[in-house]
Amino acid sequence: MTNVLIIYDSKTGNTETMAKAIKKGADSINNIIVQMIKLGTPFPISMLNEVDAIILGSPTHYANVTVEMRNFLGAIKDLTESEKLKLKNKIGAVFGSYGWDGGWNLQKLEFELKDLGLIIEHPIVESVDAPNERVLMDCTNLGKNIAQKVLEQH
């Protein structure tokens, strides 16, 4: 079995709604295990070594990712540098919601994942405020595409 991990933060529920749609899309592909974790929920960070794809989502907080996501990114960067985490060549993708500033936080997430050695799948899925039907369909398609890509690699 192959594994897809969705890690997200959500303050108003918009990003969580998007995460659920991504999970729905990935779950539609056979032989894929999809896990969804909201930051703040305890989990072993070493599980990142066991997954084939990592999808990160964050709302915008002052044109940046949330404090929780920044702390998480810092932790995985430190653990990658110390070779506790091996993320190179895993599939990565990003998504999130924002009210202002055009989703700059998503560009930051994409840069951070590239810097860690992940291969980024596009498109970045973003929502201005609450995700509408089109955004949720884009999220579902992103999950499905990532799951299919993971299967192709195995």
MIBA-999180 format. One record per atom (N, C-alpha, C): residue number from 1; residue in three letters; atom name; x, y, z. Coordinates in nm, 2 decimals, always signed. Each point is the difference from the previous one (the first is absolute). Example, Ala and Ser with C-alpha at 12.3 -4.5 7.8 and 13.67 -1.06 7.14 Angstrom:
// residues 2
    nr   rest   atom       xx       yy       zz
     1    ala      N    +1.32    -0.57    +0.78
     1    ala     CA    -0.09    +0.12    +0.00
     1    ala      C    +0.09    +0.12    +0.00
     2    ser      N    -0.04    +0.11    -0.07
     2    ser     CA    +0.09    +0.11    +0.00
     2    ser      C    -0.08    +0.11    +0.08
END
This chain:
// residues 154
    nr   rest   atom       xx       yy       zz
     1    met      N    +0.08    -0.12    +0.00
     1    met     CA    -0.08    +0.12    +0.00
     1    met      C    +0.09    +0.12    +0.00
     2    thr      N    -0.05    +0.11    -0.06
     2    thr     CA    +0.07    +0.12    +0.00
     2    thr      C    -0.08    +0.10    +0.08
     3    asn      N    +0.07    +0.10    +0.05
     3    asn     CA    -0.05    +0.09    +0.10
     3    asn      C    +0.00    +0.15    -0.04
     4    val      N    -0.11    +0.07    +0.02
     4    val     CA    -0.01    +0.14    -0.02
     4    val      C    -0.03    +0.06    +0.14
     5    leu      N    +0.07    +0.11    +0.04
     5    leu     CA    -0.02    +0.07    +0.12
     5    leu      C    -0.04    +0.14    -0.02
     6    ile      N    -0.11    +0.04    +0.05
     6    ile     CA    -0.05    +0.14    -0.01
     6    ile      C    +0.02    +0.06    +0.14
     7    ile      N    +0.08    +0.10    +0.01
     7    ile     CA    +0.02    +0.07    +0.13
     7    ile      C    -0.04    +0.15    -0.02
     8    tyr      N    -0.09    +0.04    +0.08
     8    tyr     CA    -0.05    +0.14    -0.02
     8    tyr      C    -0.02    +0.07    +0.14
     9    asp      N    -0.02    +0.13    -0.01
     9    asp     CA    -0.05    +0.08    +0.11
     9    asp      C    -0.12    +0.07    -0.05
    10    ser      N    -0.09    +0.03    +0.09
    10    ser     CA    -0.12    +0.07    -0.03
    10    ser      C    -0.05    +0.08    +0.12
    11    lys      N    -0.04    +0.12    -0.03
    11    lys     CA    -0.05    +0.08    +0.11
    11    lys      C    -0.15    +0.02    -0.01
    12    thr      N    -0.05    +0.02    -0.12
    12    thr     CA    -0.15    +0.02    -0.01
    12    thr      C    -0.07    -0.12    -0.06
    13    gly      N    +0.07    -0.10    -0.04
    13    gly     CA    -0.06    -0.12    -0.06
    13    gly      C    +0.01    +0.00    -0.15
    14    asn      N    +0.04    +0.11    -0.07
    14    asn     CA    +0.01    +0.00    -0.14
    14    asn      C    +0.11    -0.10    -0.05
    15    thr      N    +0.12    +0.01    +0.06
    15    thr     CA    +0.11    -0.09    -0.05
    15    thr      C    -0.03    -0.14    +0.04
    16    glu      N    -0.07    -0.03    +0.11
    16    glu     CA    -0.04    -0.13    +0.03
    16    glu      C    -0.10    -0.06    -0.10
    17    thr      N    -0.09    +0.08    -0.04
    17    thr     CA    -0.09    -0.04    -0.11
    17    thr      C    +0.07    -0.04    -0.12
    18    met      N    +0.10    +0.07    -0.04
    18    met     CA    +0.08    -0.03    -0.12
    18    met      C    +0.08    -0.13    +0.02
    19    ala      N    +0.05    -0.02    +0.12
    19    ala     CA    +0.08    -0.12    +0.03
    19    ala      C    -0.09    -0.12    -0.01
    20    lys      N    -0.12    +0.01    +0.05
    20    lys     CA    -0.10    -0.11    -0.02
    20    lys      C    -0.03    -0.04    -0.14
    21    ala      N    -0.01    +0.11    -0.09
    21    ala     CA    -0.02    -0.03    -0.14
    21    ala      C    +0.12    -0.06    -0.06
    22    ile      N    +0.12    +0.04    +0.03
    22    ile     CA    +0.12    -0.07    -0.05
    22    ile      C    +0.00    -0.14    +0.04
    23    lys      N    -0.03    -0.03    +0.13
    23    lys     CA    +0.00    -0.14    +0.05
    23    lys      C    -0.11    -0.08    -0.08
    24    lys      N    -0.11    +0.06    -0.02
    24    lys     CA    -0.11    -0.07    -0.08
    24    lys      C    +0.06    -0.04    -0.14
    25    gly      N    +0.07    +0.09    -0.07
    25    gly     CA    +0.05    -0.03    -0.13
    25    gly      C    +0.11    -0.11    +0.01
    26    ala      N    +0.09    +0.01    +0.10
    26    ala     CA    +0.10    -0.11    +0.01
    26    ala      C    -0.06    -0.13    +0.04
    27    asp      N    -0.10    +0.00    +0.09
    27    asp     CA    -0.07    -0.12    +0.04
    27    asp      C    -0.07    -0.07    -0.12
    28    ser      N    -0.03    +0.07    -0.11
    28    ser     CA    -0.07    -0.06    -0.11
    28    ser      C    +0.09    -0.09    -0.08
    29    ile      N    +0.13    +0.00    +0.03
    29    ile     CA    +0.10    -0.08    -0.08
    29    ile      C    +0.03    -0.13    +0.08
    30    asn      N    -0.02    -0.11    -0.06
    30    asn     CA    +0.03    -0.13    +0.07
    30    asn      C    +0.15    -0.01    +0.04
    31    asn      N    +0.02    -0.08    +0.11
    31    asn     CA    +0.13    -0.03    +0.05
    31    asn      C    +0.08    +0.12    +0.05
    32    ile      N    -0.07    +0.10    +0.05
    32    ile     CA    +0.06    +0.12    +0.06
    32    ile      C    -0.05    +0.01    +0.14
    33    ile      N    +0.09    +0.03    +0.10
    33    ile     CA    -0.04    +0.03    +0.13
    33    ile      C    +0.02    +0.15    +0.02
    34    val      N    -0.10    +0.07    +0.04
    34    val     CA    +0.00    +0.14    +0.01
    34    val      C    -0.02    +0.03    +0.15
    35    gln      N    +0.09    +0.08    +0.06
    35    gln     CA    -0.01    +0.05    +0.13
    35    gln      C    -0.01    +0.15    +0.00
    36    met      N    -0.08    +0.06    +0.09
    36    met     CA    -0.02    +0.14    +0.01
    36    met      C    +0.02    +0.04    +0.14
    37    ile      N    +0.09    +0.10    +0.02
    37    ile     CA    +0.04    +0.04    +0.14
    37    ile      C    -0.01    +0.15    +0.01
    38    lys      N    -0.07    +0.05    +0.10
    38    lys     CA    -0.01    +0.14    +0.03
    38    lys      C    +0.12    +0.03    +0.09
    39    leu      N    +0.07    +0.11    -0.03
    39    leu     CA    +0.11    +0.03    +0.09
    39    leu      C    -0.06    +0.03    +0.14
    40    gly      N    +0.08    -0.04    +0.10
    40    gly     CA    -0.05    +0.01    +0.14
    40    gly      C    -0.05    -0.14    +0.05
    41    thr      N    -0.02    -0.09    -0.10
    41    thr     CA    -0.04    -0.14    +0.04
    41    thr      C    +0.14    -0.07    +0.01
    42    pro      N    +0.02    -0.07    +0.11
    42    pro     CA    +0.12    -0.07    +0.02
    42    pro      C    +0.02    -0.12    -0.11
    43    phe      N    +0.12    +0.00    -0.05
    43    phe     CA    +0.03    -0.11    -0.10
    43    phe      C    +0.15    -0.02    +0.00
    44    pro      N    +0.05    -0.12    -0.03
    44    pro     CA    +0.14    -0.02    -0.02
    44    pro      C    +0.05    +0.07    -0.13
    45    ile      N    +0.09    +0.09    +0.01
    45    ile     CA    +0.05    +0.07    -0.12
    45    ile      C    +0.08    -0.09    -0.08
    46    ser      N    +0.05    -0.11    +0.05
    46    ser     CA    +0.08    -0.10    -0.07
    46    ser      C    -0.09    -0.07    -0.11
    47    met      N    -0.14    +0.02    +0.01
    47    met     CA    -0.08    -0.06    -0.10
    47    met      C    +0.02    +0.06    -0.14
    48    leu      N    +0.06    +0.12    +0.00
    48    leu     CA    +0.02    +0.06    -0.13
    48    leu      C    +0.10    -0.08    -0.08
    49    asn      N    +0.08    -0.08    +0.06
    49    asn     CA    +0.10    -0.09    -0.07
    49    asn      C    -0.08    -0.11    -0.07
    50    glu      N    -0.12    -0.04    +0.05
    50    glu     CA    -0.07    -0.12    -0.05
    50    glu      C    -0.10    +0.04    -0.11
    51    val      N    -0.02    +0.13    -0.03
    51    val     CA    -0.11    +0.03    -0.10
    51    val      C    +0.07    +0.03    -0.13
    52    asp      N    -0.08    -0.01    -0.11
    52    asp     CA    +0.05    +0.03    -0.13
    52    asp      C    -0.03    +0.14    -0.05
    53    ala      N    -0.10    +0.06    +0.06
    53    ala     CA    -0.04    +0.14    -0.03
    53    ala      C    -0.04    +0.08    +0.12
    54    ile      N    +0.04    +0.13    +0.00
    54    ile     CA    -0.04    +0.08    +0.11
    54    ile      C    -0.06    +0.13    -0.06
    55    ile      N    -0.13    +0.02    +0.05
    55    ile     CA    -0.07    +0.12    -0.05
    55    ile      C    -0.03    +0.09    +0.12
    56    leu      N    +0.05    +0.12    -0.01
    56    leu     CA    -0.01    +0.10    +0.11
    56    leu      C    -0.10    +0.10    -0.03
    57    gly      N    -0.08    +0.04    +0.10
    57    gly     CA    -0.10    +0.11    -0.01
    57    gly      C    +0.00    +0.09    +0.12
    58    ser      N    -0.01    +0.13    -0.03
    58    ser     CA    -0.01    +0.10    +0.10
    58    ser      C    -0.08    +0.12    -0.04
    59    pro      N    -0.07    +0.06    +0.10
    59    pro     CA    -0.06    +0.13    -0.03
    59    pro      C    +0.11    +0.11    +0.01
    60    thr      N    -0.04    +0.11    -0.04
    60    thr     CA    +0.09    +0.12    +0.00
    60    thr      C    -0.01    +0.07    +0.14
    61    his      N    +0.11    +0.04    +0.05
    61    his     CA    +0.01    +0.08    +0.12
    61    his      C    +0.10    +0.10    -0.02
    62    tyr      N    -0.04    +0.13    -0.03
    62    tyr     CA    +0.09    +0.11    -0.03
    62    tyr      C    +0.09    -0.04    -0.12
    63    ala      N    -0.06    -0.05    -0.11
    63    ala     CA    +0.07    -0.03    -0.12
    63    ala      C    +0.10    -0.11    +0.01
    64    asn      N    -0.02    -0.09    +0.11
    64    asn     CA    +0.09    -0.11    +0.02
    64    asn      C    -0.08    -0.12    +0.04
    65    val      N    +0.06    -0.11    +0.02
    65    val     CA    -0.06    -0.12    +0.05
    65    val      C    -0.02    +0.03    +0.15
    66    thr      N    -0.08    -0.08    +0.07
    66    thr     CA    -0.03    +0.01    +0.14
    66    thr      C    +0.13    -0.03    +0.08
    67    val      N    +0.00    +0.05    +0.12
    67    val     CA    +0.11    -0.03    +0.10
    67    val      C    +0.02    -0.15    +0.01
    68    glu      N    -0.10    -0.08    +0.01
    68    glu     CA    +0.01    -0.14    +0.01
    68    glu      C    +0.06    -0.06    -0.12
    69    met      N    -0.03    +0.05    -0.12
    69    met     CA    +0.06    -0.06    -0.12
    69    met      C    +0.15    +0.04    -0.01
    70    arg      N    +0.03    +0.13    +0.04
    70    arg     CA    +0.14    +0.04    +0.00
    70    arg      C    +0.08    -0.09    +0.10
    71    asn      N    -0.06    -0.03    +0.11
    71    asn     CA    +0.08    -0.08    +0.10
    71    asn      C    +0.01    -0.14    -0.06
    72    phe      N    -0.10    -0.06    -0.06
    72    phe     CA    +0.01    -0.13    -0.06
    72    phe      C    +0.11    +0.00    -0.11
    73    leu      N    -0.01    +0.10    -0.09
    73    leu     CA    +0.10    +0.01    -0.11
    73    leu      C    +0.15    +0.01    +0.06
    74    gly      N    +0.01    +0.08    +0.11
    74    gly     CA    +0.13    +0.00    +0.06
    74    gly      C    +0.05    -0.13    +0.06
    75    ala      N    -0.09    -0.07    +0.06
    75    ala     CA    +0.03    -0.13    +0.05
    75    ala      C    +0.04    -0.10    -0.11
    76    ile      N    -0.08    -0.01    -0.11
    76    ile     CA    +0.04    -0.09    -0.10
    76    ile      C    +0.13    +0.04    -0.07
    77    lys      N    +0.02    +0.13    -0.01
    77    lys     CA    +0.13    +0.04    -0.06
    77    lys      C    +0.12    -0.04    +0.09
    78    asp      N    -0.01    +0.02    +0.13
    78    asp     CA    +0.11    -0.04    +0.09
    78    asp      C    +0.02    -0.15    -0.01
    79    leu      N    -0.11    -0.08    +0.00
    79    leu     CA    +0.01    -0.14    +0.00
    79    leu      C    +0.05    -0.06    -0.14
    80    thr      N    -0.03    +0.07    -0.10
    80    thr     CA    +0.05    -0.03    -0.14
    80    thr      C    +0.15    +0.02    +0.00
    81    glu      N    +0.05    +0.12    +0.05
    81    glu     CA    +0.14    +0.03    +0.00
    81    glu      C    +0.08    -0.10    +0.09
    82    ser      N    -0.06    -0.04    +0.11
    82    ser     CA    +0.07    -0.10    +0.08
    82    ser      C    -0.02    -0.15    -0.05
    83    glu      N    -0.07    -0.01    -0.11
    83    glu     CA    -0.02    -0.13    -0.07
    83    glu      C    -0.09    -0.09    +0.08
    84    lys      N    -0.08    +0.05    +0.09
    84    lys     CA    -0.10    -0.08    +0.07
    84    lys      C    -0.12    -0.02    -0.10
    85    leu      N    -0.03    +0.10    -0.08
    85    leu     CA    -0.11    -0.01    -0.10
    85    leu      C    +0.07    +0.00    -0.14
    86    lys      N    -0.06    -0.09    -0.08
    86    lys     CA    +0.05    -0.01    -0.14
    86    lys      C    -0.12    +0.03    -0.09
    87    leu      N    +0.00    +0.13    -0.05
    87    leu     CA    -0.12    +0.04    -0.07
    87    leu      C    +0.03    +0.02    -0.15
    88    lys      N    +0.13    -0.01    -0.04
    88    lys     CA    +0.04    +0.02    -0.14
    88    lys      C    -0.07    -0.09    -0.09
    89    asn      N    -0.06    +0.06    -0.11
    89    asn     CA    -0.07    -0.06    -0.11
    89    asn      C    -0.13    -0.06    +0.04
    90    lys      N    -0.05    +0.04    +0.11
    90    lys     CA    -0.14    -0.03    +0.03
    90    lys      C    -0.09    +0.10    -0.07
    91    ile      N    -0.12    -0.04    -0.03
    91    ile     CA    -0.09    +0.10    -0.07
    91    ile      C    -0.06    +0.09    +0.11
    92    gly      N    -0.01    +0.13    -0.04
    92    gly     CA    -0.05    +0.10    +0.09
    92    gly      C    -0.10    +0.09    -0.08
    93    ala      N    -0.09    +0.06    +0.08
    93    ala     CA    -0.10    +0.09    -0.05
    93    ala      C    -0.05    +0.09    +0.11
    94    val      N    -0.06    +0.12    -0.04
    94    val     CA    -0.04    +0.09    +0.10
    94    val      C    -0.14    +0.05    -0.03
    95    phe      N    -0.07    +0.05    +0.10
    95    phe     CA    -0.13    +0.05    -0.02
    95    phe      C    -0.03    +0.10    +0.12
    96    gly      N    -0.10    +0.08    -0.01
    96    gly     CA    -0.03    +0.09    +0.11
    96    gly      C    -0.10    +0.10    -0.04
    97    ser      N    -0.04    +0.08    +0.11
    97    ser     CA    -0.10    +0.10    -0.02
    97    ser      C    +0.05    +0.13    +0.05
    98    tyr      N    -0.05    +0.11    -0.04
    98    tyr     CA    +0.04    +0.13    +0.04
    98    tyr      C    -0.11    +0.11    -0.02
    99    gly      N    +0.01    +0.11    +0.07
    99    gly     CA    -0.09    +0.11    -0.02
    99    gly      C    +0.06    +0.11    -0.08
   100    trp      N    +0.14    +0.01    +0.01
   100    trp     CA    +0.07    +0.11    -0.06
   100    trp      C    +0.14    -0.05    -0.05
   101    asp      N    +0.06    +0.09    -0.07
   101    asp     CA    +0.14    -0.02    -0.04
   101    asp      C    +0.03    -0.12    -0.10
   102    gly      N    -0.10    -0.04    -0.07
   102    gly     CA    +0.02    -0.09    -0.11
   102    gly      C    +0.06    -0.13    +0.03
   103    gly      N    -0.01    -0.05    +0.12
   103    gly     CA    +0.06    -0.14    +0.03
   103    gly      C    +0.15    +0.00    +0.00
   104    trp      N    +0.06    +0.10    +0.04
   104    trp     CA    +0.15    +0.00    +0.01
   104    trp      C    +0.05    -0.12    +0.08
   105    asn      N    -0.08    -0.03    +0.10
   105    asn     CA    +0.04    -0.11    +0.09
   105    asn      C    +0.01    -0.13    -0.07
   106    leu      N    -0.08    -0.02    -0.11
   106    leu     CA    +0.01    -0.13    -0.08
   106    leu      C    +0.13    +0.00    -0.07
   107    gln      N    +0.05    +0.11    -0.05
   107    gln     CA    +0.13    +0.00    -0.07
   107    gln      C    +0.11    -0.03    +0.10
   108    lys      N    -0.02    +0.05    +0.12
   108    lys     CA    +0.10    -0.04    +0.11
   108    lys      C    +0.00    -0.15    +0.02
   109    leu      N    -0.12    -0.06    +0.02
   109    leu     CA    +0.00    -0.14    +0.02
   109    leu      C    +0.06    -0.08    -0.11
   110    glu      N    -0.03    +0.04    -0.13
   110    glu     CA    +0.06    -0.07    -0.11
   110    glu      C    +0.15    +0.02    +0.00
   111    phe      N    +0.05    +0.11    +0.03
   111    phe     CA    +0.15    +0.02    +0.01
   111    phe      C    +0.06    -0.08    +0.11
   112    glu      N    -0.06    -0.01    +0.11
   112    glu     CA    +0.05    -0.08    +0.11
   112    glu      C    +0.00    -0.15    -0.03
   113    leu      N    -0.10    -0.05    -0.07
   113    leu     CA    +0.00    -0.14    -0.04
   113    leu      C    +0.11    -0.03    -0.11
   114    lys      N    +0.01    +0.09    -0.09
   114    lys     CA    +0.11    -0.01    -0.10
   114    lys      C    +0.14    -0.01    +0.06
   115    asp      N    +0.01    +0.09    +0.10
   115    asp     CA    +0.13    +0.01    +0.07
   115    asp      C    +0.03    -0.12    +0.08
   116    leu      N    -0.10    -0.08    +0.04
   116    leu     CA    +0.02    -0.12    +0.07
   116    leu      C    +0.02    -0.12    -0.10
   117    gly      N    -0.01    +0.03    -0.13
   117    gly     CA    +0.03    -0.11    -0.10
   117    gly      C    -0.12    -0.07    -0.05
   118    leu      N    -0.12    +0.05    +0.03
   118    leu     CA    -0.12    -0.06    -0.05
   118    leu      C    -0.03    +0.05    -0.14
   119    ile      N    -0.06    -0.09    -0.08
   119    ile     CA    -0.04    +0.04    -0.14
   119    ile      C    -0.14    +0.05    +0.00
   120    ile      N    -0.02    +0.13    -0.03
   120    ile     CA    -0.13    +0.06    +0.01
   120    ile      C    -0.09    -0.03    -0.11
   121    glu      N    -0.12    -0.04    +0.03
   121    glu     CA    -0.11    -0.02    -0.10
   121    glu      C    -0.08    +0.13    +0.00
   122    his      N    -0.05    +0.04    -0.11
   122    his     CA    -0.08    +0.12    -0.02
   122    his      C    -0.14    -0.05    -0.05
   123    pro      N    -0.10    +0.08    +0.01
   123    pro     CA    +0.01    +0.14    +0.05
   123    pro      C    -0.01    +0.01    +0.15
   124    ile      N    +0.05    +0.12    +0.05
   124    ile     CA    -0.03    +0.04    +0.13
   124    ile      C    -0.15    +0.03    +0.01
   125    val      N    -0.07    -0.06    +0.09
   125    val     CA    -0.14    +0.03    +0.01
   125    val      C    -0.02    +0.11    +0.11
   126    glu      N    -0.07    +0.11    -0.03
   126    glu     CA    -0.02    +0.10    +0.09
   126    glu      C    -0.14    +0.05    +0.00
   127    ser      N    -0.04    +0.05    +0.11
   127    ser     CA    -0.14    +0.05    +0.01
   127    ser      C    +0.00    +0.13    +0.07
   128    val      N    -0.07    +0.10    -0.06
   128    val     CA    -0.02    +0.13    +0.07
   128    val      C    -0.13    -0.02    +0.09
   129    asp      N    +0.03    +0.01    +0.13
   129    asp     CA    -0.10    -0.03    +0.10
   129    asp      C    -0.05    -0.14    -0.01
   130    ala      N    -0.13    -0.02    +0.02
   130    ala     CA    -0.06    -0.14    +0.00
   130    ala      C    +0.01    -0.06    -0.14
   131    pro      N    +0.04    -0.13    +0.00
   131    pro     CA    +0.02    -0.06    -0.13
   131    pro      C    -0.14    -0.02    -0.07
   132    asn      N    -0.01    +0.03    -0.13
   132    asn     CA    -0.12    -0.02    -0.07
   132    asn      C    +0.00    -0.14    -0.07
   133    glu      N    -0.10    -0.03    -0.07
   133    glu     CA    -0.01    -0.13    -0.07
   133    glu      C    +0.12    -0.02    -0.09
   134    arg      N    +0.04    +0.10    -0.08
   134    arg     CA    +0.11    -0.02    -0.09
   134    arg      C    +0.13    -0.03    +0.07
   135    val      N    +0.03    +0.07    +0.11
   135    val     CA    +0.12    -0.02    +0.08
   135    val      C    -0.01    -0.14    +0.06
   136    leu      N    -0.11    -0.04    +0.05
   136    leu     CA    -0.01    -0.14    +0.06
   136    leu      C    +0.02    -0.11    -0.11
   137    met      N    -0.04    +0.03    -0.12
   137    met     CA    +0.02    -0.10    -0.11
   137    met      C    +0.15    +0.00    -0.03
   138    asp      N    +0.07    +0.12    +0.00
   138    asp     CA    +0.14    +0.01    -0.02
   138    asp      C    +0.08    -0.08    +0.11
   139    cys      N    -0.05    +0.01    +0.12
   139    cys     CA    +0.06    -0.07    +0.11
   139    cys      C    -0.02    -0.15    -0.02
   140    thr      N    -0.12    -0.05    -0.04
   140    thr     CA    -0.02    -0.14    -0.02
   140    thr      C    +0.09    -0.05    -0.11
   141    asn      N    +0.01    +0.08    -0.11
   141    asn     CA    +0.09    -0.04    -0.11
   141    asn      C    +0.14    +0.00    +0.04
   142    leu      N    +0.05    +0.09    +0.08
   142    leu     CA    +0.14    +0.00    +0.05
   142    leu      C    +0.02    -0.13    +0.08
   143    gly      N    -0.09    -0.04    +0.09
   143    gly     CA    +0.02    -0.12    +0.07
   143    gly      C    +0.01    -0.12    -0.09
   144    lys      N    -0.09    -0.01    -0.09
   144    lys     CA    +0.00    -0.11    -0.10
   144    lys      C    +0.12    +0.00    -0.08
   145    asn      N    +0.05    +0.11    -0.05
   145    asn     CA    +0.12    +0.01    -0.08
   145    asn      C    +0.12    -0.05    +0.08
   146    ile      N    +0.01    +0.05    +0.12
   146    ile     CA    +0.12    -0.04    +0.08
   146    ile      C    +0.00    -0.15    +0.03
   147    ala      N    -0.12    -0.05    +0.03
   147    ala     CA    -0.01    -0.15    +0.03
   147    ala      C    +0.04    -0.08    -0.13
   148    gln      N    -0.05    +0.05    -0.12
   148    gln     CA    +0.04    -0.07    -0.12
   148    gln      C    +0.15    +0.01    -0.03
   149    lys      N    +0.06    +0.11    +0.03
   149    lys     CA    +0.14    +0.02    -0.02
   149    lys      C    +0.08    -0.09    +0.09
   150    val      N    -0.04    -0.01    +0.12
   150    val     CA    +0.07    -0.09    +0.10
   150    val      C    -0.01    -0.15    -0.05
   151    leu      N    -0.11    -0.04    -0.05
   151    leu     CA    -0.02    -0.13    -0.05
   151    leu      C    +0.09    -0.03    -0.12
   152    glu      N    +0.02    +0.10    -0.09
   152    glu     CA    +0.08    -0.01    -0.12
   152    glu      C    +0.15    -0.02    +0.04
   153    gln      N    +0.04    +0.06    +0.11
   153    gln     CA    +0.14    -0.02    +0.05
   153    gln      C    +0.03    -0.13    +0.06
   154    his      N    -0.11    -0.08    +0.03
   154    his     CA    +0.03    -0.13    +0.06
   154    his      C    -0.03    -0.11    -0.09
END
